[in-house]
Amino acid sequence: MTYYEDLSPYEYIGEYQPLEQKSINVGWLSQTKPFLKGETSPEFKAKLFEFCLDDNVVNLCRGFHTCEFCDVDNKESFEQTKARYGKKAYSLSIGNGEIRVIGKSVVYAAPTLIYHYILEHNYKPPYEFIEAVLCGFAPGSKEHETLLNEYKVV
């Protein structure tokens, strides 16, 4: 997966970004770079999971990324990982999309694998991102739906 430092400007799939949106990266991890580790609350994990469900994923790609930190080399292991999170979490399991979380003055852009990184590898995102997930506009809200609609290609 492409690595981007947390809170750096988003530029991964720039041509599909709404022009007026300022997005910043969170959770674009790599084996070659250290990342902050620590506990996050069950409430945060539950809310983040909602962002990662298929209906809330943007910038879906034809290819996918498996976790660089796990040993998933064969098809059987990959299929087990893919099915792990449930029916509406397919994109989360295979890392082929992104989520958007509305913050106070920015929109956070993260790979769907962020949930896996937090659960399985103890990744601790920046405080601002955690607060946006906990206190910001949740999936299904008018504001979040409006943002997701800006990514739909006509």
C-alpha positions as CSV (number, residue, x, y, z in Angstrom):
1,M,0.0,0.0,0.0
2,T,1.1,3.5,-0.5
3,Y,2.4,5.2,2.6
4,Y,1.4,8.7,3.6
5,E,2.3,10.4,6.9
6,D,-0.6,11.0,9.2
7,L,-2.1,14.5,8.8
8,S,-0.4,15.1,5.5
9,P,-2.4,16.4,2.5
10,Y,-4.3,13.7,0.7
11,E,-3.2,13.2,-2.9
12,Y,-3.7,9.4,-3.6
13,I,-6.5,9.6,-6.1
14,G,-6.6,13.4,-6.7
15,E,-8.6,13.5,-9.9
16,Y,-11.7,12.1,-8.1
17,Q,-11.6,14.6,-5.2
18,P,-14.2,17.3,-4.8
19,L,-12.4,20.5,-5.7
20,E,-13.4,22.5,-2.6
21,Q,-12.6,19.7,-0.2
22,K,-9.4,19.8,1.9
23,S,-8.6,16.2,2.8
24,I,-5.8,14.9,5.0
25,N,-4.4,11.4,5.4
26,V,-4.8,9.0,8.3
27,G,-3.8,5.4,8.5
28,W,-1.8,4.9,5.3
29,L,0.7,2.6,7.0
30,S,3.8,0.8,5.8
31,Q,6.1,-1.9,7.2
32,T,9.0,0.5,6.5
33,K,7.7,3.3,8.7
34,P,7.0,3.4,12.4
35,F,3.5,4.3,13.6
36,L,2.0,5.3,16.9
37,K,0.6,2.4,18.9
38,G,-1.8,2.5,21.8
39,E,-5.3,1.6,23.0
40,T,-8.5,3.1,21.6
41,S,-11.9,2.8,23.1
42,P,-14.5,0.2,22.2
43,E,-16.8,3.1,21.3
44,F,-14.3,4.5,18.8
45,K,-13.8,1.1,17.2
46,A,-17.6,0.5,16.9
47,K,-18.1,3.9,15.3
48,L,-15.1,3.5,13.0
49,F,-16.5,0.2,11.8
50,E,-19.6,1.9,10.6
51,F,-17.5,4.2,8.4
52,C,-15.7,1.2,6.9
53,L,-18.9,-0.7,5.8
54,D,-19.2,-1.0,2.0
55,D,-22.0,1.5,1.7
56,N,-19.7,4.2,3.1
57,V,-16.6,3.5,1.0
58,V,-15.3,5.8,-1.7
59,N,-12.6,5.5,-4.4
60,L,-13.0,1.8,-4.9
61,C,-10.2,0.3,-6.9
62,R,-10.1,-2.8,-9.0
63,G,-7.1,-4.1,-7.2
64,F,-6.7,-4.6,-3.5
65,H,-4.1,-4.5,-0.7
66,T,-3.6,-7.1,2.0
67,C,-2.1,-6.1,5.3
68,E,1.7,-5.7,5.1
69,F,1.9,-6.6,8.8
70,C,0.1,-10.0,8.5
71,D,1.4,-13.1,6.9
72,V,-1.2,-13.6,4.2
73,D,0.5,-15.2,1.3
74,N,-1.8,-17.8,0.0
75,K,-5.4,-17.6,-1.4
76,E,-6.9,-19.7,1.5
77,S,-5.5,-17.3,4.1
78,F,-6.7,-14.3,2.1
79,E,-10.2,-15.7,1.8
80,Q,-10.4,-16.2,5.5
81,T,-9.3,-12.6,6.1
82,K,-11.7,-11.3,3.5
83,A,-14.7,-12.9,5.2
84,R,-13.7,-11.9,8.8
85,Y,-15.7,-8.7,9.3
86,G,-19.0,-9.6,7.8
87,K,-21.2,-9.2,4.7
88,K,-21.2,-5.4,4.4
89,A,-17.5,-5.1,5.2
90,Y,-16.0,-6.6,2.1
91,S,-14.0,-3.5,1.2
92,L,-12.7,-3.3,4.7
93,S,-11.4,-6.8,4.5
94,I,-9.6,-6.5,1.3
95,G,-8.3,-2.9,1.3
96,N,-9.6,-1.7,-2.0
97,G,-11.3,1.5,-0.9
98,E,-11.2,4.5,1.3
99,I,-13.3,6.2,4.0
100,R,-14.0,9.8,4.7
101,V,-14.5,11.3,8.2
102,I,-15.7,14.9,8.5
103,G,-13.6,16.8,11.0
104,K,-13.9,20.4,12.3
105,S,-12.1,22.0,9.3
106,V,-10.9,19.0,7.2
107,V,-12.0,15.7,5.9
108,Y,-9.9,12.7,6.9
109,A,-9.1,10.2,4.2
110,A,-8.1,6.7,5.3
111,P,-7.8,3.3,3.7
112,T,-10.5,0.8,4.7
113,L,-7.7,-1.3,6.3
114,I,-7.5,1.3,9.0
115,Y,-10.0,-0.7,11.1
116,H,-7.8,-3.8,10.8
117,Y,-4.7,-1.9,11.7
118,I,-6.3,-0.6,14.9
119,L,-7.8,-4.0,15.9
120,E,-4.9,-6.3,14.9
121,H,-1.8,-4.1,15.1
122,N,-2.7,-1.6,17.8
123,Y,-2.4,1.4,15.5
124,K,-3.5,4.6,17.3
125,P,-4.6,7.3,14.9
126,P,-4.1,11.0,15.7
127,Y,-6.4,12.4,18.4
128,E,-8.1,14.7,15.9
129,F,-9.3,11.8,13.9
130,I,-10.5,9.9,16.9
131,E,-12.5,12.9,18.0
132,A,-14.0,13.3,14.5
133,V,-15.1,9.7,14.5
134,L,-16.6,9.9,17.9
135,C,-18.2,13.4,17.7
136,G,-18.5,14.2,14.0
137,F,-21.1,13.4,11.4
138,A,-21.7,9.6,11.4
139,P,-22.5,7.5,8.4
140,G,-26.1,7.9,7.5
141,S,-26.2,11.6,8.5
142,K,-27.2,14.1,5.9
143,E,-23.8,15.7,6.0
144,H,-21.9,12.4,5.5
145,E,-24.3,11.3,2.7
146,T,-23.7,14.7,1.0
147,L,-20.0,14.2,1.2
148,L,-20.2,10.6,-0.2
149,N,-22.4,11.8,-3.1
150,E,-19.6,14.2,-4.2
151,Y,-17.5,11.1,-5.0
152,K,-20.0,9.4,-7.2
153,V,-19.0,9.5,-10.8
154,V,-21.8,10.5,-13.1
